Amino acid sequence: GPVPRSPWLAALLSAALIAAGSPPARASEGAPGSDVVRLQGGGMVRGTIVELRPGDSVTILIAGESSPRTYKWEEIVNTELGDRPQPVAATPTPGPPAGPLPDLAEGGRGLPRLTIDARGRRPVHLFTVGDGAVAVSTASTSSTSNPTLTMTTVRSGMVLRSVCQAPCDQVIDGRAGYPFFFGGDRMPLSRPVYLNYAEGELHAEVKPGRIGMLIGGVFATSYGGAGVIVGGTLLGVAPDRLARPGGILLGAGAALMIAGIVMLVKGRTRYVLRRR
């Protein structure tokens, strides 16, 4: 028979309530909510880093919030991209871009010559990290048995810096084992690449990511996952009365979640590294 109006209203209200409070569904790679920004004073936020501007700011999208948050560089202790730490310094001291290394034999292990072919007109950089001090904190206590006790804690970290800009064509010193990233101004960082075992001539084809697509992917996976949960719940609770609305929510949610995962993958800066 026809589906009553009240189950339809119940289904829609349930979907709206759960979607409003649902955390983002995770993708296997670049899952939303897997990045961490640790702040001065011990605080932290978890979400998806959509923009990292060395020496300026970090922008992170937090699940359940309609707009991303931006933190100044001096507010940050470090950042973590997924399960891979990628520290930054609170007070940046970026060094000069690393130039060619004529005194080192080209082609040796950890010393590849890299060329970069970037799509589009936006400048693409190769970033890496270098040593730098983050903060020094001192605490003192005093008592009759122990007149003065002073504890000094030094927290060391890293500074993200540009090694070269496309087309690069330089010998890159990757022997220290630090991660390298492709990125640029208002461009999401790529997944890390390690060059400590690379040698010879390498060619990187880089496709810059888009922050808007990355943010859209986060929201699409969030609401798509909510639709799948609500639709499956309706089918399980009252399959006779709510079969139609439950099936619609389940199918639409699955399609939206798949689209969101695709947007997350395509929104990231991607690269293909080949030996020349």
N, C-alpha and C positions, 0 to 999 in steps of 0.2 A: 504494500500500500504506500501512499505518499508519506514522506518524512515529516514529522511534526515540526512546527516552527521553533518550539522551545529547545529541542536538541541542537538545532543550528545555532541559536543564540548562545547556548552553553558552550558549544565547540568554539565559536569565535571568541567569546570572552576568555575561555581557558587559553586559547592560543595567544591572545594579547597579553595576558598576565604572565604566562611562562616565558614568552619571547622577551618581555621587558626585563626579566631578571635572569635570563639564561646566560651563562658564560659562553664564550666562543668555542665552537667545536674545533678540535685540533686536527691539523693535517699532518701527514707523515713527515713532511719537510717544510720548514718555515712555518710551523704551527703558530697561530695567533696566541698571544699571551705567554710565549716562552722566553721573551727577552726581559732582562732585569736592569734597572737603573738604581744604583746605590747612592744615597745622598749623604752630604755632610750632616753630622749629628746622629747617624745611625739609622735613618729612615731608608725605605726602599719602595719602589713601585714596580709592578710587573705588568707587561703588556707586549705590544709589538712596536719596536723602534722603526719609525718610518722616515726619520731624517737624522743624520749625524753630521754636524758641521764642526770639524776640529777647531778648537780655540774659541768657539762661539756658543753653540747650544746643542742639545739633544731633544728631539721631539718623539714622544712615545704615545701610542694609542692604547688606552686601558679599556678592558672589556666592560661593557655596560655604560660607557660614557659616550656622548654624541660627538665630542670634539677632542682632538689630541692635546696633551699637555707638553709645554716646552720648558726645559730647565736650562739655565745659564751654565756655562762650562765650569765656573767657579763653585757652583752648588754641588757638583758631582764628584764622588769618590772614584767610581768605576762603572762600567757597563758590562753586561754579559749577553752575548747573542746566542740565544738558545742555551745549550749546555756547553758552549765554548766561551770561556772568559775572554773578554776583549777590553782590558782596562784602559782608562784614560786618566790624565792628571787633572787635579782640581785647579792648579795654576799652570797653564800650558807654557812650555818652553820649547817650542818647535825648532828643530835645527834646520839648516839649509837643505834644500833638495839634494839627494845623493847624486853625484855625477858619475860618469864612466870611470872605470877602474883600470887605467892603462898599465899599472904596475902588477896587476894580477893576471895570470894566464887565463884567457877566455876558454870556455869549454870545460873547466874543471868542475868537480862536484860542488854544488851549491853556488856556482857562479855562472848562471846561464845569461845569454844575451836575449833580451825580451823586446819584441815589437808588439804594439797594440793597434788593432784595427777596431775603432769604435763606430757604431752605427749612429746616424744622426749628427746634429751639429753641436750638441752639448759637449764640453770638455770632459774627458774621462781621465782620472788619475789612478795611479797605483799607490795605495797607502800601505804603510807598515807601522809597527810600534817600536818605540825606543825607550830606554831607561829614563826615569825622572822621579824626583821626590814628590810625594803628594802632600803630606801634612806631618807636623810634629806636635804632639800634645803632652803636657806636663801636669801631673797631679801631685799635691803634697799633703801629707797627713802628719799630725803631731799628737803625742800623748806623753804621760809621765815616764812610762817604761821605754818608749821609743820617741825621743824628742822630735826628730825630723826624719821623715821618710819621703823621698822624692822619687817618683816613677816617671820616666820619659819613654814615650812610645813613638817610634818612627814608622810611618806607613809608606812603603815604597810602591810605585805604580809605573804606568807606561804613558807615553805620549804618542798619539796618533799623528803621523806626518806623511806628507806626500813624497814619494820617491821619484816619480817622473810622471809626465803627462803624455797622453797619446800624441804621436805614434811611438814615443819612448825611444826605442832602438839603443838601449844601454845595457851594460853588464850589471846585473842585479846581484847584490851580495845577500844570499839567503842562508848562509852557513850557520847563523845563530839559531835558526829554527823558528823564528817569529812568524806569525801568520801575515799574509798579504791580502789586501782587499781591493777590488775595483769599485770606484764610486766617484762622486763629484758633488758640486754644490746643488742642494735640493734634489739629491739622487740617493735612493736607498743603497746601502752597501751590499756587495755580493757576498756569497759564501766564501770562507777563507780558502786560500791556496798556499801551500807550503813548498818552498823552493830549495830546501836544504839538501835534497838528493837530486835536484835537477841539474842538467849540464847541457852544453851545446847551445843551439839556437832554438828559441821557443817563440811561437806566434799565438797571441791571444785575440780572439774575436769576441768583443764585448757588446752586449745589447743593454743599454741603460734602462733601468727600471723606472716606474712611474709611481709616485707617492699616492696619487688619487686612486689608481687601480688597487694598490696594496690596501688602502683603507677600505675601499669598497669590498674587497675580498674578506676582510675581517667581519664586516657587518653581514655579508651574505652568508658566510658559514655560521654566524651566530643565529640568525633568524631561520636559516634553513634547518639547522640542527634542532631548533625549538619546534619547528613544524613537524619534523620526523618524530620527535618525542610525543608531542600532543596527538598527532594522528595515530601513532601506534597505541597510545593509551586509550583513546576513544574506541578503537577497534577491539581492544582487549576487554574493556569494561562493559560496553553495550554493543556487541557486533550487530544485533538485529536493528536497533533504532538509529545507531550512529555509524553505520557502515559507509554511507555515502560521504558525509563530511569528514569522517576519519580517513577514508581513502584519498580524498582530495588533498587534505592537509599533509598526509604522508607522502604522496607523489610530488606535490609542489615543494615541500620541504627538502626532499631528496634532490630534486632538480636544482633548487637554489643553493644547497650546500655544495653540490658538485661544481656549479658555476663559481662559487666563492673560492673553492680550492684552486680552480684554474686561474682565477684572478690573483690569488696569493702567489702562485708560482710565477706568473707572467709579470707581476708587479715588482718582483725582485730584480736587481741588476744581475744579469746572467753572463756567463762567459764559457767559451770553449778554448782549451789550451792544447796546442798541437806542436809537435817537433818539426822544425823546418828542414 
